[in-house]
Amino acid sequence: MPLELSLGDIVRLRKPHPCGGYDWEVVRLGADIGIRCLTCQHKVLLERRDLERRLKTFVKRAVVPKQE
């Protein structure tokens, strides 16, 4: 089952970015997931499966309005 991600989620990855930051914001959803480093603002596209492997935890979940 695919991981439930929303735009605006803040995730922490297992290994640091070369700038030293661990936390990333989800900026694009689809087959490829776009994430942006919160320390240096660098953007990266990862396959969903790669992100799921590298993900350590959610720092903050985005507030998604309920659909009725």
C-alpha angles and dihedrals in degrees: 000000000000120000115261107243130170133191109269097029113142112219133185117219126209097242126042125248112247088259088061098252123133100181124085135179121224107237102164134033131198135080085325119045119217116213131180125208110239092210102052102008092237112158123219133181116216131178110252091245092053092050092049090053094047096043116109102174146326112263094187132359119219117243108249118192114236117250115222 
